[in-house]
Amino acid sequence: QVQLVESGGGLVQTGGSLRLSCAASGRTFSNYAMGWFRQAPGKEREFVAAINWSGGLTNYADSVKGRFTISRRNAANTVNLQMNSLKPEDTAVYYCAAGRFRYTANDYDYWGQGTQVTVSS
């Protein structure tokens, strides 16, 4: 089992920045790729970004490419999502997940409880 706890969400104005963090405990963190997903009200959960076990490979949704950066520190069992130039359409609950280096939710085995990000216009 891997337990994941997100933090760092909040309310920000358009163009602002937020940094989400996800702390992992349980099984060896470095065994897993890590992903961030988000879900807006009335919409399906969608892929945001992923990073492989070493941090050497990353993948982003087109909608966030160039604005968001995913990173990880295996020594600290953490994965971060730096979000810049935020837009109202980025408003959602953001989830951290552990699994395979893929972009579909079914490829991730463990999930956090989510953290709310709200971008005001």
N, C-alpha and C positions, 0 to 999 in steps of 0.2 A: 504493500500500500504506500501511496505517496499522498501526503496532505499538502494542500496548496492554499495560501492565504494572500489575497491581493490587498493592496493599499495604494493610496495616492490619488484616488478619484476626487472629483469636486466640481465646482461651478467656475467657469472661466469665460471671458469674452472672446468673441471672434478674433482670430489672429494670435491668441494667447498660447501658452504652453502648459503642459502637465507632464509629470513623470510618474508612471505607474510602476509599482514593484510587486513582485510575487515571491514569497518566501516558501521554500519547500522543506519538508521533513519526512522522515520515513526511509524508504529505500534509496539507494545510491542515486543522487540527483544526476550525476554525469552519465548515467545509463540512458537518459531520455532526451529526446528532442523536446523543445518547449515551444508552445504556441500561444498567441493571443487571438481571441475571438471577441466579437461584440454582437449584441442583440438590442435593437431598437424596438420600441413598443409596436406590436402588430406585425413585426417582421421576423424572418428566420434568422437564426444565429449565422453570422458570416465570419469568414477568415479575415484576419488582419495581418498577422506576421508570424513567422516561425524561425527558429534557430536550431541548428543541429547540436549534437552533444558537446562538441568542442568549441562551438562558437565560430567556427570557420566558414560556415555557410548560413546564409539568411535568405528569406523569401518574403515578399510583401504583396498585399493586394494592390492592384493598380490605383485604387482610390486613395491610398495613403503613401504610395511610393514617393520618396523625396521629402516627405514631411515627418514620417515616423521612423524611429530607429529602435530595433530590438537588440538587446545585449544580455550577456549572462556572466556570472561569476561563480564557477563551480566550487571554489573554495568557501564561498559564503552561502551556497545553495540558494542563489537568487537569480531571477531574470527580471529585466526592466524593459519598459516601453517608453521611450522619450517621444512625446507628441508635440510637434510644433505647428504653427500656422493653422490652428484648429478652426474648424468650420461648424456651423450648426448641424450639418448632416453627420458629424462625428458623434453626436449625442447618442449614448447607448449605455448599457451595462457591459463592462469589459470583463472577460473571463480569461484567466490563465489556465493552461492545460499542459499535461505531460503525456508524451506518447511517441509516435513516429514522425519523422520529418516530412510531413505532408500538409495539405491545405484543406482537408475535409475533417469535420468534427468527429466522424466515426473512427479516425485514425488515432485519436487521443483517448487514453484510458482513465486519466485522473483529471479532475476539474476543481477549481476553486469556487468560492461562493459568489464571486463577482463584485465589482466596484463601479459605482455610477459616475459617469462623466457627462456633464451638461455644458453645452457651449451656447451661450446667449448671443443673439444677433444685435 
